[in-house]
């Protein structure tokens, strides 16, 4: 299937387009239409010559995706089902992190804060036992343009101003580092000053921990943020939860993380999915504190979200708080993440390709 995927207008950085489109200033005009005015049709670009529009239409498709389903949560989260031209689908989620604030006159004093949860693959190869995406298997990698398009469409659909910053987390469907080259290209495109201009510090890669790719990412020095889906403190349990751990064990991940450059204002995020009677005890909390010693770390404790066909259970609130309090007592920054979008199956581990699982 990979051979059938063609390059689109969203697959290029500005300097790459400038080397293709002549005169080069036309490339900047195209970029402006796409990323500032959210154009999804070359016909809208009224300052371009018709012959160039026709040429672009033939060489660089612009209409590459459509939103075929939208589900809205009571907490403000919105889940989108995207369908690409080869009929494959992925889900992406808009998370409303903070509502806008107004003063007594109705003037906006602080605007909304959004996080976009973006997919990097159709399905996933990792096969985590707690994740619904894994149940559908793996179909293909997304192109850089298909990753970029999700962000662009979410901004357009929600009327988010071109200058409004959003946070991007690559933690939708797929293992981002398993689609390394396309991921890195998408990050560079999204951070283009003449494009969406989303600073790399606002972009976070959430990975199950492919140690060799973390080291490769270190050499890129993109300024990206890193989140590690750890979920266990011993290799036996982690291999049960994440089979890939047999190839990239906990120690290899910790070693790679210690080599990763950390923004002085940020920390390495460790995602810890808490499962009742599996990893929610104080002994595990103690091991986790020792494991993270010497790392500028922040731990996010996440409630496991049960789904049909899985034996794991959601932990009690009491055990979550005890786990958090223990880590805090060991000077490990730790928060309990309240799952968003549970009522629309948009929470961690619940995204899936609809036409594979539901037929």
Long-range contacts (C-beta under 8 A, 24 or more apart in sequence): 1-86, 1-139, 1-140, 2-140, 2-141, 4-86, 5-86, 5-140, 5-143, 6-61, 7-60, 7-143, 7-145, 8-60, 8-61, 8-62, 8-64, 8-143, 8-145, 8-146, 8-149, 9-34, 9-56, 9-60, 9-61, 9-62, 9-145, 10-34, 10-62, 10-64, 10-144, 10-145, 10-146, 10-148, 10-149, 10-152, 10-189, 11-143, 11-144, 11-145, 11-148, 11-185, 11-189, 12-60, 12-189, 13-185, 13-188, 13-189, 13-192, 14-192, 14-194, 14-195, 21-52, 21-56, 26-52, 28-194, 30-56, 31-192, 31-194, 31-195, 32-194, 34-62, 34-152, 34-195, 35-152, 35-162, 35-192, 35-194, 35-195, 35-196, 36-162, 37-162, 38-152, 38-155, 38-156, 38-162, 40-156, 61-85, 64-145, 64-146, 64-149, 65-146, 65-149, 65-150, 65-153, 67-153, 67-157, 69-354, 70-157, 71-344, 71-345, 71-346, 72-344, 73-340, 73-341, 73-342, 73-343, 73-344, 73-346, 74-343, 75-340, 75-341, 75-343, 77-340, 77-341, 77-344, 77-346, 78-158, 79-341, 79-344, 79-345, 79-346, 79-351, 80-150, 80-153, 80-154, 80-157, 81-354, 82-119, 82-149, 82-150, 82-153, 84-146, 87-355, 88-122, 88-139, 88-140, 88-353, 88-355, 89-122, 89-353, 89-354, 89-355, 90-119, 90-121, 90-122, 90-142, 90-146, 90-150, 90-172, 90-173, 90-174, 90-351, 90-353, 91-119, 91-172, 91-173, 91-346, 91-351, 91-352, 91-353, 91-354, 92-116, 92-117, 92-118, 92-119, 92-150, 92-154, 92-172, 93-117, 93-172, 93-341, 93-346, 93-351, 94-154, 94-158, 95-340, 95-341, 97-167, 111-164, 113-167, 114-158, 114-160, 114-164, 114-166, 114-167, 115-166, 115-167, 115-168, 115-169, 116-150, 116-151, 116-154, 116-166, 116-167, 116-168, 116-169, 117-169, 117-171, 117-172, 117-346, 118-147, 118-150, 118-151, 118-168, 118-169, 118-170, 118-171, 118-172, 119-147, 119-150, 119-172, 119-173, 119-174, 119-351, 120-147, 120-170, 120-172, 120-173, 120-174, 120-175, 120-176, 120-178, 120-179, 120-182, 120-183, 121-173, 121-174, 121-175, 121-178, 121-179, 122-173, 122-174, 122-353, 123-173, 123-174, 123-353, 123-356, 124-173, 124-174, 124-175, 124-178, 125-175, 125-178, 126-175, 126-178, 126-208, 126-242, 126-243, 126-244, 127-243, 127-244, 128-208, 128-241, 128-242, 128-243, 128-349, 129-240, 129-241, 129-242, 129-243, 129-310, 129-312, 130-231, 130-241, 130-273, 130-275, 130-304, 130-310, 130-312, 130-349, 131-349, 132-307, 132-345, 132-349, 132-350, 132-351, 132-352, 132-357, 133-173, 133-174, 133-349, 133-351, 133-352, 133-353, 135-309, 135-352, 135-357, 136-352, 136-353, 136-356, 136-357, 137-356, 139-353, 139-356, 141-174, 141-178, 141-179, 141-182, 142-174, 142-179, 142-182, 143-182, 144-181, 144-182, 144-183, 144-185, 144-186, 144-189, 145-186, 147-182, 147-183, 147-186, 148-186, 148-189, 148-190, 151-190, 151-196, 151-198, 152-196, 155-196, 162-196, 163-197, 165-198, 165-199, 165-202, 166-198, 166-202, 167-202, 167-203, 167-204, 168-198, 168-202, 168-203, 168-204, 169-203, 169-204, 169-206, 169-227, 170-203, 170-204, 170-205, 170-206, 171-204, 171-206, 171-227, 171-348, 172-351, 173-351, 173-352, 173-353, 175-207, 175-208, 175-210, 175-244, 176-205, 176-206, 176-207, 177-205, 177-207, 177-210, 177-213, 177-214, 177-217, 178-210, 178-213, 180-213, 180-216, 180-217, 184-217, 184-220, 184-222, 187-222, 187-224, 188-222, 199-223, 200-224, 201-225, 201-263, 201-265, 201-266, 204-269, 206-269, 206-271, 208-242, 208-244, 209-242, 209-244, 209-245, 209-248, 209-252, 209-253, 209-256, 210-244, 210-248, 211-248, 211-252, 211-253, 211-255, 211-256, 212-248, 212-256, 214-253, 214-256, 214-257, 214-259, 214-260, 215-256, 215-259, 217-260, 218-256, 218-259, 218-260, 218-261, 221-261, 223-263, 225-263, 225-266, 225-269, 226-257, 226-260, 226-268, 226-269, 227-268, 227-269, 227-270, 227-271, 227-300, 228-253, 228-257, 228-268, 228-269, 228-270, 228-271, 229-271, 229-273, 230-270, 230-271, 230-272, 230-288, 231-271, 231-272, 231-273, 231-279, 232-279, 232-284, 233-279, 233-284, 233-287, 233-288, 233-291, 234-287, 237-278, 237-279, 241-273, 250-291, 254-291, 254-292, 254-295, 257-295, 258-294, 258-295, 262-296, 267-296, 267-297, 267-298, 267-333, 268-295, 268-296, 268-297, 268-298, 269-297, 269-298, 269-299, 269-300, 270-297, 270-298, 270-299, 270-300, 271-300, 271-302, 271-348, 272-299, 272-300, 272-301, 272-302, 273-302, 273-304, 273-348, 273-349, 274-301, 274-302, 274-303, 274-304, 274-315, 274-319, 274-320, 274-323, 275-304, 275-312, 275-313, 275-315, 276-304, 276-312, 276-313, 276-314, 276-315, 276-316, 276-319, 277-313, 278-312, 280-315, 280-316, 280-319, 280-320, 280-323, 281-319, 282-322, 282-323, 282-326, 284-323, 285-322, 285-323, 285-326, 285-327, 286-326, 286-330, 288-327, 288-332, 289-326, 289-327, 289-330, 289-332, 292-332, 297-332, 297-333, 298-333, 298-334, 298-335, 299-327, 299-332, 299-333, 299-334, 299-335, 300-334, 300-335, 300-337, 301-334, 301-335, 301-336, 301-337, 302-337, 302-339, 302-348, 303-336, 303-337, 303-338, 303-339, 304-349, 305-339, 305-342, 305-347, 305-348, 305-349, 305-350, 307-345, 307-349, 307-350
